[in-house]
């Protein structure tokens, strides 16, 4: 495992972050949070800032070290933000997940990016089901449909996942407050919730040192029980945070530890998770930059920071690119993320789409799954004990019988062990062979693989659960005057 920071430096960074959180405080616009914090013994409120005491921060740090990620359902899925974190595990395996954040679709043939539709999401979800069946890839849907009413986008995303994917439905979108009750009823049916009033909440706030989020109201909603929550932060080097990697991590830690300490003081029974997620900046536009060296180094540092916090879990390594189309930029960005992630010790990865997290491309998804799988396989130890003992016999057999090795029983029996046969590309190997084959476009084979996999889709969820879910959904469609989803 490659470590970019001295261990003593990481400890110093965490200590400074705690000091900043207590001395500077956390700003919020949420009136309910300010009122509740004002009555807490370990919190101090001054105007719109909340100052957690040393005791509050210490208690929170102790608390977050005890919180492991729950086991999930029978397939290990959580159907929400909990899928973004993973417990440390020693086994020699890799976890690959496809994100459900996109809201646009890449038509690389026409070089167009268009809004993601219900049809796109259904087709992408079928692909994800087949990838789950064949390669154990995690994920629910390929994104959020935009040809529906705004409050129903996350609802429809979840329902499409439930209908077309063995992993079920899932979303990490902020659910519109006006449909939150109905959406939770749908999840309770699909996921067999014991308590339909329990909520798991993810809060990502703006920098510097702010605690605000669309879902913060859930903490103070009557009848709701907050069972667990995650505080995330994304300060950008040189714009919303210090320009150097150490400084921006200190600020990111101050934001998540400070926010977590405040909410832990008010909701001490809830499990707490933190997600410091500093970002690099594009110097030309001031936007977040992904796939760059600066971004890769921040992601490598994250493993050390989480380890120093003493957490039993870590965040999945996001694999991102700033590219808008499949091509050299996208593959270069992704390759940098794959190999630096593996070097840093990650064994769980979240494959983001094109354009950071915006644009779904089935072709890019298949390229990413194969590239990351290949990178993982390439660094696994070679098991060669039996090969040593039989090598002399195999060589003698070939020489004595004037055979090629392709004709031996050993090759016939072990070919599939040592070679991959289910691959995306059709390699020409030489320019002459490529010319002879008609100069094929390399993405044609990937697109054909995509269509072949879609044709293999065959899944049907519990009809009883589906009917109950659709009854709720149809009422929402009537309320918002929207034509409902049409299932096959």
N, C-alpha and C positions, 0 to 999 in steps of 0.2 A: 504494500500500500504506500503510495506517494503522499507525503505530508508537506504542505507548503508553509506551515507556520510552526515555529518553535512552541513546544508544549507550554512553557512558562508564559509565552506571549498570549496564548489563547486564554489562560486563566486570568491574566491581567486585563484582557479585553472584556471578559464577563464581569469582573469586579467593577470596572469603569462604567459599563453599561448599567449595572444596578445603581451605582451612585448617581448617574445622570437621570435615571428614571425617578429616583427619589427627590433629587434636588431641583430638577426642571419641571417635573410633573407631566401629566398627559392631558392634552386638550380634548374637549368634547363639546358638541352642540346638543347632545341628548339631555333634555331636561329631566327625564326620569332618572337617568344615571347620576346626574349632579345631585338630585334630591336624596337619592338612596345613599350615595357616597358621603354626603354631609352628616349622616347619622351614624356612620361606621367609626368605631374607635381607632382603627388603624389607618384611616384615610383622612386627608385634609383637603378641603375644597376652597380655592381662591378664584372667584369669578368663574371662568370657564375651564379652569385647570384643576385636575385632581392629583394630589401628591401622595403616593403610597409610602407608608413608613418603612423603616428598615425591617421591622418585624413582619409587615405584610409581604415584603419582597422575599424575605428568608422563608416564610411559611409557604409561599407560592413555589419557590425553587425546590423545596423539600417535597411538595405535593406533586409537581410535574414529573419527578423522578420515579414515582410509584405507578404512573399511568401507562400501561401497555395498550396496544391497539386490540380491541375485542376480536374474537375469532371470526366474526361474520357469519354468513349463512353456510349451507352445505358446500357451496363452491368457493367459500372464502371471500365473498363479496359483501360490501357494506352499503352500496347504492347511494353514496353521497361523498362528502369530503373526506371521510375516514379512509377511503381508498387512496388518498394522496400520501399516506404514511404507512410504514411497514415496520414490524418488529425485526430486530436483528436476528438473523438465523445462520447457523453454521453450515447448513447443507450446501453441497455443490450443485446449485441450481440457479436459475435466473427467473425473475418475474418481469414480464413485459405487458404493459397496459397501453391501450389506445385511448386518448382523451375524448371527452364529449363536449368540448368547448366551442368548436367551429360554428359559425353562422353564415358562412359563404361556401360556394362550391367552385372548384377549379375545373374548367373545361380547357385542358391543355392543348387540344387539337385546334380550337378556335382562339386560343390565348385570351380567354375571357374569364373573369371572376364574377359570379352572379350570386344573388341571395340563395341560401340553402332552402329547399322546398321540402314538403312532406315526402314527396317521391324520392328525393335524394336521400333523406334520412332513413326511409324504409329500406332502400337498396343498400345503403352503407351499413345498416344494422344487420341485414342478412349476411353481408360479408364478415362482419365481426362475429356473428354466431358461428359461421363455418371456421373462421380462424381459431375460435375458442375450442371447437370440437377437434380440429386437426392439430393445432399447435399450442393449445392451452393459453392463448392470448387473452388477457383480461380486457373488459370494456363493455359498455352497454349500447350506446348509439354513437353515430359519427358526428352529432351536433344538434343544433336547435332549429326546428322548422320556422320559417319566417312568413309563410303564407297562411297565417291565422291571426287571431286577435292577440295583442301583446300580452295580456294576462295569462293566456293559455299556452304560450310557447314552451315553458318548462313542463307544464302538465302533459302536453302532447309528446314532448321528448321522452318523458318517463313512460307513457303508455306504449309508444312505439317500441321501446326497449323491452317492455314486458311481453308484448305480443310476438316479437320477431327474434328474440335472443334468449338462449337458455340461461344467461346470466341475469336476466330480468331487466327492470328499468333502473335508471339512475340519472341524477343531475346534480351539478354543483352550482347551477344558476341560482341567483336570488329569486325566490318565488314571490310573485306579487301578493301583497298583504291581503287584497280582497278575495283571493282564491286559496289562501294558505290553509284554511280549515279543510276545504274539499280535497286539496292535494294531499294533506296528511291522512285523510280518510282512505284515499286511494293507496298510499304507501302502506297503511296499516293492513289493508286487505292483501296486498301483494306480498308483503314481507312478514305477515303473521305477527304483528306487533302485539305485545302484551298490554302496553299502555298507549292508547292512541293520543294521549296528551303529552307524551314525552317528546323532547326536541333535542337534536344535536345541531349546533350552530357553528358556522365558520365566519369569522370576521376578518376581513382584510381592510386595513385603514390606510389613509394617505399619510405621507411623511411631510414635515418632521414632527414626531411625537404627538400623534392624533389618535383618538379612539372613536371612530365613527364608522357606521356601516348600515346598509339598507336593512339588515336583519337584526340590528341591535334591539329593536322594539320587542322582539320575541322574549327577551329576558324579563320584560315587565308586563307581558300580556297575561291577563287574568286566566287562571286555570291551567296555564302551561307550566310544565316542569322541565327545567334545563338539566339534562343528564350529562352532557359533555359539550365542550366547545374548544375551538382552536383559534388562536390569535396569530395572524400573519402580518407581515410588513414587507414592503418592496421599495426601500429608498434607492434612488438612482445616483450613482457616483458623479459628483460634480454638479448636480442640479437640485435634487431633493435630499441629498445626503453628502457627506464629505467625499472628496474626489479620490482618496486612496482606499484600497481594499480593507485595510484594518479599520480605518475610521468609519467607513460605511457599514461594516459589520457591527461595530460598537453601537452605532445609532440604531440599526435594525434590531439588535438584541435589547436595547433600552426600550424600544417601542413594544416588542412582544412581551418582554418580562414585565414592564410597567403595566401594560394593558391587562395581562393575565393576573397580575397581583391585585389590581383593582377589582376585577370581576370575581376572583377567587375569594376575596374578603367578603363579597356580597352573596356569593353562591358557593359556599365551602364544600358542598356535597358533590358538585359536578366535577367530572374528570376534566383535566386541563391539558391541552397540547399547544406547543408553540412552533411557529414556522418562520424563522428569519430567512428572508428571501431577497437579499440585495441584488441590484441589477446594474449593468453597464449602460452607458449612454452612447448614442450615435452623435458624433461631434458635428455633423452637418445639419441635423434636424432637431436635436434635443430630445428625440424619442428613445425609448428603450431599444437596445441593440442585442440581438440574440445570434448565437453561432460564432461570436467573435472570441478572440483569445481572452479578452478581459472578462467576458461572461463565463467562459470555461473555467477560469481560475477561481472566480467567486463560487462556482458550483463545487469545485474540488475542496475549497476551504470549508464548505458547509458540513461535510462529514466530520471534520475535526472539531468544529464548534459544537455540533450536536453531541459528540462523544464527550467533550469536556463538560458539557452541562449534565452529564450522567444520565442521559435519557435512554430508555430501553428500546426506543424506536428512532427511525430517521425518515426523512422525506424521500419519496421516489425521485430519482434523477430525471428532471425534465429534459427532453431532447428537442431543441427548438432551432428554427431557422428564420431568417428575415426574408428568404426568397419567396416569390409569389408563384413560381412555376417549378415543376420538376426540372432538374438540370444540375449543372456543375456547382452552382452556389449552394443549392439545397443539400446536395450530397456531401460537399465539403464541410458545411456547417454541421450536418448530422454526424459525419465521421469524427470530427473533433469532439463532439459531445459523447459519442460512444466510447472512444478510447480514453479520454481523460476521465470519464466516469468510472470505467473499469479500473483505471490506475488508482483512483481515489478510494476504491473499495466498495462502490455501489454494486448491489446485486438485484436491484429493483428499479425499473425505468418506466417513465411515462412518455410515450411517443406523441409529441405535439404535431400539428399539421403544418401546412405552409403558412407564411405570413404570421409567424409567432403562434397564435392560437385561433386564427380566424378562418382559414380556408381549408375545407376538407377536400382531399384528393385520394381516391382509392388507389391510384397508381403509386403515389408517394407513400401511402401507408404500407403497401406490400413491399416496396423497396426498403423501407425502414425496418420492417419486421425481419426481412431476410438479412440485411446488413448487420443489425444488432445480434441476431442469432448466430451469424457467422463469426462475428467478433468474439462472442462468448465461447463458442466451440473452439476457436483457434487457440485460446489460452488455457484450455483444459489439459491436465496432465495426460500423457499417453500411457495406456495400460499395455505393456509389452511382454509380460512374463511368459505367456504361452508361446508367443511368437519366437522368442529366443530358442526354446526347446525344439521347435519343429522346423526352423529355418533351414538347417542343414539337409534334412530329409526332402524338403520341397525343392531345394536347388538341385539335389542329386537326381530327383525324379525328372526334372525338366531336362537336365543334361543327358541322362541315360536314354530317355525316350525321344530326344530331339523335339520337345514340345516348346510352346511358349507358356509363360506363366498364366496366361488367360485361360488355358485349357485345363489347369489343375483343379482338383476338387476343393482345395483350400481357397482358391480365388472365387470359385462359384459359390461357396458357402459363406464367405466373409466379405464379398464385394459391398453389400449394403451397409456393413458395419463401418467400413473405412472410406466410403464415398457417399456423398449426398446425391440422391437421384431425383428428388422433388425440388427443382430449382426454378427460379423465375426466368433467367435469361437463356437464350440459345447462343452459345459462344461460337464464333466463326474461327477463332484462333489465328487465322492468317488472312491477309487482305485478299488473296486469290480465292479462298473459300467464300469469303463474304461477297465478292463480286459474282461468283458462280451462283450463290444463293439468292441473287437479285437485289443486293445491297439493302437488306431489311433495316427498318427503323428499330432501334433497340427497345423502345418502349412499347412496340406492338406486342411483343411476347408478354410483357407485364399486363397490358390491357386484356389480352386474351386469357391470361391466368385469372384475372379478376372476373371476367364473364363466366369462366368455367366454375369458379368457386360459387358465384351467385346461383348458378344452375343446380348446385348440390344442396342448397338450403332446404331444410325440411324441419320445421319446429312448430309445435302447438302447445301453448300454456294450458293451465287448468281452465276448462270452459266455465266452471262455476265462478272462479275468481274474476275471469275476464268479463263475465256478464255483470257482476257487481260493480266492477271498476267502470265499465262503459255506462252503466245507469247514472253514475255520478257525473261522468264526463258529458253525457248527452244533455243533462240539465245545465251544465256550464255553457255548452254550445248554444243552447236556447237563450240563456241569459245574455250572451254576447253576440247573438245573431250571426253565428258562424256555422257554415256547413261542416259537419263532423268528418273525422277521418273515415276513409273507406278501406276496410281490411279485405284481403284476398280470402 
